[in-house]
Amino acid sequence: MKRGQPPHLHASRAAVSLIEIVTVIALMGTVIMACGLMMHGLLTMDRTARREDELMRAITELSHQFRRDVHQATQWQLSDDQQTFTLAVPEQQTVVYQLAEGDVTITRTAADQMRQREEFHLPGCQIRCEFAPDLPGWTLHLQRPPVALQAAATTDRPLIDFAITARASRFSSDVSTSMTEGSQP
């Protein structure tokens, strides 16, 4: 700049306008909101998958135990309402299965003392037990709701049927091995 001349004005673009800042903030907010919605959906699906995994583990453990108990049983009794199933197993032990919607309680007693009690919580499951004379043995039927990983999939869908069949190797072939009402195995 020379002495005595007015300063020269340059048109520089070093600053950012307010509209540009607001546009960038709005875009960042949209991206963060989309990420939050995706994380919420993923966490919901993860929670549902964990519940499904817990349910399948409980059904698997129940099926192993049911087969083992029926295989060892020498006598059986099914209550009139088909909600209580009693098995006499060796060593003067009794195993009682109590069935309710969504719950199975197994109580083991020996010499009229409770030795063990287990509860299987199977939410949403319908449970019933029936004698299978062709084996001979027992079948434990579990009907469970299908998995709905998406919130929109909450419509009524048919239940999935699991049949846990156990062969009673120590039963005799006639029905006289059933315990009479009120008698102890």
Contacts in CASP RR format, 6 or more apart in sequence:
PFRMAT RR
TARGET T0000
AUTHOR 0000-0000-0000
METHOD contacts of the structure
MODEL  1
MKRGQPPHLHASRAAVSLIEIVTVIALMGTVIMACGLMMHGLLTMDRTAR
REDELMRAITELSHQFRRDVHQATQWQLSDDQQTFTLAVPEQQTVVYQLA
EGDVTITRTAADQMRQREEFHLPGCQIRCEFAPDLPGWTLHLQRPPVALQ
AAATTDRPLIDFAITARASRFSSDVSTSMTEGSQP
1 7 0 8 1.000
1 8 0 8 1.000
44 151 0 8 1.000
45 149 0 8 1.000
45 150 0 8 1.000
48 147 0 8 1.000
48 148 0 8 1.000
48 149 0 8 1.000
49 147 0 8 1.000
49 149 0 8 1.000
51 123 0 8 1.000
52 147 0 8 1.000
55 122 0 8 1.000
55 123 0 8 1.000
55 125 0 8 1.000
55 144 0 8 1.000
58 120 0 8 1.000
58 121 0 8 1.000
58 122 0 8 1.000
59 122 0 8 1.000
59 142 0 8 1.000
59 144 0 8 1.000
59 162 0 8 1.000
61 120 0 8 1.000
62 104 0 8 1.000
62 120 0 8 1.000
62 122 0 8 1.000
62 140 0 8 1.000
62 164 0 8 1.000
63 140 0 8 1.000
63 162 0 8 1.000
63 164 0 8 1.000
65 106 0 8 1.000
65 118 0 8 1.000
66 97 0 8 1.000
66 138 0 8 1.000
66 140 0 8 1.000
66 164 0 8 1.000
66 166 0 8 1.000
67 164 0 8 1.000
67 166 0 8 1.000
69 87 0 8 1.000
69 89 0 8 1.000
69 95 0 8 1.000
69 97 0 8 1.000
69 106 0 8 1.000
69 166 0 8 1.000
70 87 0 8 1.000
70 137 0 8 1.000
70 138 0 8 1.000
70 166 0 8 1.000
70 167 0 8 1.000
70 168 0 8 1.000
71 166 0 8 1.000
71 167 0 8 1.000
71 168 0 8 1.000
71 169 0 8 1.000
71 170 0 8 1.000
72 87 0 8 1.000
72 89 0 8 1.000
72 90 0 8 1.000
72 170 0 8 1.000
73 87 0 8 1.000
73 88 0 8 1.000
73 89 0 8 1.000
73 95 0 8 1.000
73 168 0 8 1.000
73 170 0 8 1.000
73 171 0 8 1.000
74 88 0 8 1.000
74 89 0 8 1.000
74 90 0 8 1.000
74 170 0 8 1.000
74 171 0 8 1.000
74 177 0 8 1.000
74 185 0 8 1.000
75 87 0 8 1.000
75 88 0 8 1.000
75 177 0 8 1.000
75 178 0 8 1.000
75 179 0 8 1.000
75 185 0 8 1.000
76 85 0 8 1.000
76 86 0 8 1.000
76 87 0 8 1.000
76 88 0 8 1.000
76 131 0 8 1.000
76 138 0 8 1.000
76 168 0 8 1.000
76 171 0 8 1.000
76 177 0 8 1.000
76 178 0 8 1.000
76 179 0 8 1.000
77 85 0 8 1.000
77 86 0 8 1.000
77 178 0 8 1.000
77 179 0 8 1.000
77 180 0 8 1.000
77 181 0 8 1.000
77 185 0 8 1.000
78 84 0 8 1.000
78 85 0 8 1.000
78 86 0 8 1.000
78 129 0 8 1.000
78 131 0 8 1.000
78 178 0 8 1.000
79 85 0 8 1.000
79 86 0 8 1.000
82 99 0 8 1.000
82 128 0 8 1.000
82 129 0 8 1.000
82 130 0 8 1.000
83 98 0 8 1.000
83 99 0 8 1.000
83 100 0 8 1.000
84 96 0 8 1.000
84 97 0 8 1.000
84 98 0 8 1.000
84 99 0 8 1.000
85 96 0 8 1.000
85 97 0 8 1.000
85 98 0 8 1.000
85 99 0 8 1.000
85 129 0 8 1.000
85 138 0 8 1.000
86 94 0 8 1.000
86 95 0 8 1.000
86 96 0 8 1.000
86 97 0 8 1.000
86 179 0 8 1.000
86 185 0 8 1.000
87 94 0 8 1.000
87 95 0 8 1.000
87 96 0 8 1.000
87 97 0 8 1.000
87 185 0 8 1.000
88 94 0 8 1.000
88 179 0 8 1.000
88 185 0 8 1.000
89 95 0 8 1.000
91 110 0 8 1.000
92 110 0 8 1.000
92 111 0 8 1.000
93 108 0 8 1.000
93 109 0 8 1.000
93 110 0 8 1.000
93 115 0 8 1.000
94 108 0 8 1.000
94 109 0 8 1.000
94 110 0 8 1.000
94 184 0 8 1.000
94 185 0 8 1.000
95 106 0 8 1.000
95 107 0 8 1.000
95 108 0 8 1.000
96 106 0 8 1.000
96 107 0 8 1.000
96 108 0 8 1.000
96 109 0 8 1.000
97 104 0 8 1.000
97 105 0 8 1.000
97 106 0 8 1.000
97 129 0 8 1.000
98 104 0 8 1.000
98 105 0 8 1.000
98 106 0 8 1.000
98 107 0 8 1.000
99 127 0 8 1.000
99 128 0 8 1.000
99 129 0 8 1.000
100 127 0 8 1.000
101 124 0 8 1.000
101 125 0 8 1.000
101 126 0 8 1.000
101 127 0 8 1.000
102 121 0 8 1.000
102 122 0 8 1.000
102 123 0 8 1.000
102 124 0 8 1.000
102 125 0 8 1.000
102 126 0 8 1.000
102 127 0 8 1.000
103 119 0 8 1.000
103 120 0 8 1.000
103 121 0 8 1.000
103 122 0 8 1.000
104 119 0 8 1.000
104 120 0 8 1.000
104 122 0 8 1.000
104 127 0 8 1.000
105 117 0 8 1.000
105 118 0 8 1.000
105 119 0 8 1.000
105 120 0 8 1.000
106 116 0 8 1.000
106 117 0 8 1.000
106 118 0 8 1.000
106 119 0 8 1.000
106 120 0 8 1.000
107 114 0 8 1.000
107 116 0 8 1.000
107 117 0 8 1.000
108 114 0 8 1.000
108 115 0 8 1.000
108 116 0 8 1.000
108 117 0 8 1.000
109 115 0 8 1.000
122 142 0 8 1.000
122 144 0 8 1.000
124 144 0 8 1.000
124 145 0 8 1.000
125 142 0 8 1.000
125 143 0 8 1.000
125 144 0 8 1.000
125 145 0 8 1.000
126 142 0 8 1.000
126 143 0 8 1.000
126 159 0 8 1.000
127 140 0 8 1.000
127 141 0 8 1.000
127 142 0 8 1.000
127 143 0 8 1.000
128 140 0 8 1.000
128 141 0 8 1.000
129 138 0 8 1.000
129 139 0 8 1.000
129 140 0 8 1.000
129 141 0 8 1.000
130 138 0 8 1.000
130 139 0 8 1.000
130 141 0 8 1.000
131 137 0 8 1.000
131 138 0 8 1.000
131 139 0 8 1.000
132 138 0 8 1.000
132 139 0 8 1.000
132 165 0 8 1.000
135 165 0 8 1.000
135 167 0 8 1.000
135 168 0 8 1.000
136 167 0 8 1.000
136 168 0 8 1.000
136 171 0 8 1.000
136 173 0 8 1.000
137 165 0 8 1.000
137 166 0 8 1.000
137 167 0 8 1.000
137 168 0 8 1.000
137 171 0 8 1.000
138 165 0 8 1.000
138 166 0 8 1.000
138 168 0 8 1.000
139 163 0 8 1.000
139 164 0 8 1.000
139 165 0 8 1.000
139 166 0 8 1.000
140 163 0 8 1.000
140 164 0 8 1.000
140 166 0 8 1.000
141 161 0 8 1.000
141 162 0 8 1.000
141 163 0 8 1.000
141 164 0 8 1.000
142 161 0 8 1.000
142 162 0 8 1.000
142 163 0 8 1.000
142 164 0 8 1.000
143 159 0 8 1.000
143 160 0 8 1.000
143 161 0 8 1.000
143 162 0 8 1.000
144 159 0 8 1.000
144 160 0 8 1.000
144 162 0 8 1.000
145 157 0 8 1.000
145 159 0 8 1.000
145 160 0 8 1.000
146 157 0 8 1.000
146 158 0 8 1.000
146 159 0 8 1.000
146 160 0 8 1.000
148 154 0 8 1.000
148 157 0 8 1.000
171 177 0 8 1.000
179 185 0 8 1.000
END
